[in-house]
Each structure stands twice: as C-alpha cells, then as structure tokens.
C-alpha cells in the first residue's frame, strides 16, 4: 500500500469535513453577512455614479446637438448670403 497517497486522501477528507464546519460556522456566516452588506453598499455607490455619468452624457449630447444645429444654421445663412450676392451681381451685369 502506498502510504503517501493514503495520507493525502486522509488529509483531504479531514480538511473537507472540518472545512465544511468552518464554512458553515456562525463566525463564517457573520463574515459572509458583512461582506454581502459591503457589496450592496458598493453597488448603491456604483449605481449612483452610473446615473450621474448617464446624466452628464445626456447633457453633453444635447449641447453637442445644439452646437451642430447652430453651425448648420450659420452655414445655411452663409449660403443664402452668397446666393444673394451672386444674384445681385448677375442683375448688375444684365442692367
């Protein structure tokens, strides 16, 4: 018989049975409860940050849209002024 393998098996079985007891102990449950509470607090903080980030992104997108609309309005106005100038020159040339 190979005593080394038997020793590993016995050690694993012993650790397994005591490991289960340790993991289900009152102290372990308290630790799990505190850890879970910390994770829930962290989740709340992350969700607040995500909401703030989303609101900022919406504000930035709205401002960018306003900028583009103003640029387009100015470009349209420039095109109209250029067209008026061309028509005025054509009218002077025909007169």
LOTI-320443 format. One record per residue (C-alpha): y, z, x negated; residue in one letter. Coordinates in nm, 3 decimals. Layout:
<pts>
<pt north="Y" up="Z" east="X" code="A"/>
...
</pts>
This chain:
<pts>
<pt north="0.000" up="0.000" east="0.000" code="X"/>
<pt north="0.349" up="-0.084" east="-0.122" code="X"/>
<pt north="0.546" up="0.243" east="-0.110" code="X"/>
<pt north="0.880" up="0.073" east="-0.173" code="X"/>
<pt north="0.860" up="-0.134" east="0.146" code="X"/>
<pt north="0.734" up="0.167" east="0.340" code="X"/>
<pt north="1.026" up="0.375" east="0.207" code="X"/>
<pt north="1.273" up="0.107" east="0.315" code="X"/>
<pt north="1.113" up="0.091" east="0.659" code="X"/>
<pt north="1.113" up="0.470" east="0.698" code="X"/>
<pt north="1.473" up="0.494" east="0.576" code="X"/>
<pt north="1.581" up="0.220" east="0.818" code="X"/>
<pt north="1.405" up="0.387" east="1.109" code="X"/>
<pt north="1.557" up="0.725" east="1.021" code="X"/>
<pt north="1.904" up="0.575" east="0.978" code="X"/>
<pt north="1.861" up="0.382" east="1.301" code="X"/>
<pt north="1.773" up="0.686" east="1.507" code="X"/>
<pt north="2.046" up="0.903" east="1.355" code="X"/>
<pt north="2.286" up="0.609" east="1.367" code="X"/>
<pt north="2.240" up="0.582" east="1.743" code="X"/>
<pt north="2.303" up="0.956" east="1.777" code="X"/>
<pt north="2.616" up="0.930" east="1.565" code="X"/>
<pt north="2.745" up="0.627" east="1.756" code="X"/>
<pt north="2.690" up="0.798" east="2.093" code="X"/>
<pt north="2.825" up="1.138" east="1.990" code="X"/>
<pt north="3.125" up="1.299" east="2.159" code="X"/>
<pt north="3.333" up="1.259" east="1.840" code="X"/>
<pt north="3.249" up="0.890" east="1.824" code="X"/>
<pt north="3.343" up="0.845" east="2.190" code="X"/>
<pt north="3.675" up="1.017" east="2.121" code="X"/>
<pt north="3.735" up="0.782" east="1.830" code="X"/>
<pt north="3.647" up="0.480" east="2.049" code="X"/>
<pt north="3.886" up="0.605" east="2.318" code="X"/>
<pt north="4.174" up="0.648" east="2.073" code="X"/>
<pt north="4.104" up="0.309" east="1.918" code="X"/>
<pt north="4.097" up="0.144" east="2.260" code="X"/>
<pt north="4.422" up="0.315" east="2.357" code="X"/>
<pt north="4.585" up="0.188" east="2.036" code="X"/>
<pt north="4.462" up="-0.165" east="2.105" code="X"/>
<pt north="4.602" up="-0.152" east="2.459" code="X"/>
<pt north="4.940" up="-0.032" east="2.327" code="X"/>
<pt north="4.936" up="-0.313" east="2.073" code="X"/>
<pt north="4.851" up="-0.561" east="2.350" code="X"/>
<pt north="5.152" up="-0.446" east="2.551" code="X"/>
<pt north="5.378" up="-0.488" east="2.249" code="X"/>
<pt north="5.239" up="-0.833" east="2.173" code="X"/>
<pt north="5.284" up="-0.941" east="2.536" code="X"/>
<pt north="5.648" up="-0.824" east="2.529" code="X"/>
<pt north="5.703" up="-1.022" east="2.209" code="X"/>
<pt north="5.538" up="-1.330" east="2.361" code="X"/>
<pt north="5.760" up="-1.302" east="2.669" code="X"/>
<pt north="6.071" up="-1.273" east="2.453" code="X"/>
<pt north="5.962" up="-1.567" east="2.241" code="X"/>
<pt north="5.892" up="-1.778" east="2.551" code="X"/>
<pt north="6.235" up="-1.695" east="2.696" code="X"/>
<pt north="6.403" up="-1.785" east="2.367" code="X"/>
<pt north="6.213" up="-2.113" east="2.351" code="X"/>
<pt north="6.321" up="-2.198" east="2.707" code="X"/>
<pt north="6.684" up="-2.122" east="2.617" code="X"/>
<pt north="6.661" up="-2.338" east="2.306" code="X"/>
<pt north="6.503" up="-2.625" east="2.501" code="X"/>
<pt north="6.774" up="-2.606" east="2.769" code="X"/>
<pt north="7.050" up="-2.605" east="2.505" code="X"/>
<pt north="6.890" up="-2.900" east="2.326" code="X"/>
<pt north="6.871" up="-3.090" east="2.655" code="X"/>
<pt north="7.241" up="-3.021" east="2.717" code="X"/>
<pt north="7.328" up="-3.145" east="2.368" code="X"/>
<pt north="7.132" up="-3.468" east="2.419" code="X"/>
<pt north="7.289" up="-3.527" east="2.762" code="X"/>
<pt north="7.638" up="-3.480" east="2.614" code="X"/>
<pt north="7.561" up="-3.715" east="2.327" code="X"/>
<pt north="7.433" up="-3.976" east="2.573" code="X"/>
<pt north="7.745" up="-3.934" east="2.788" code="X"/>
<pt north="7.969" up="-3.986" east="2.484" code="X"/>
<pt north="7.765" up="-4.287" east="2.375" code="X"/>
<pt north="7.789" up="-4.439" east="2.725" code="X"/>
<pt north="8.163" up="-4.375" east="2.725" code="X"/>
<pt north="8.198" up="-4.544" east="2.382" code="X"/>
<pt north="8.003" up="-4.849" east="2.505" code="X"/>
<pt north="8.228" up="-4.876" east="2.813" code="X"/>
<pt north="8.544" up="-4.849" east="2.599" code="X"/>
<pt north="8.409" up="-5.116" east="2.361" code="X"/>
<pt north="8.327" up="-5.344" east="2.656" code="X"/>
<pt north="8.679" up="-5.293" east="2.798" code="X"/>
<pt north="8.828" up="-5.382" east="2.459" code="X"/>
<pt north="8.616" up="-5.700" east="2.440" code="X"/>
<pt north="8.723" up="-5.799" east="2.793" code="X"/>
<pt north="9.087" up="-5.728" east="2.712" code="X"/>
<pt north="9.067" up="-5.948" east="2.401" code="X"/>
<pt north="8.895" up="-6.222" east="2.599" code="X"/>
<pt north="9.169" up="-6.201" east="2.865" code="X"/>
<pt north="9.441" up="-6.230" east="2.599" code="X"/>
<pt north="9.263" up="-6.524" east="2.438" code="X"/>
<pt north="9.249" up="-6.709" east="2.773" code="X"/>
<pt north="9.612" up="-6.640" east="2.858" code="X"/>
</pts>
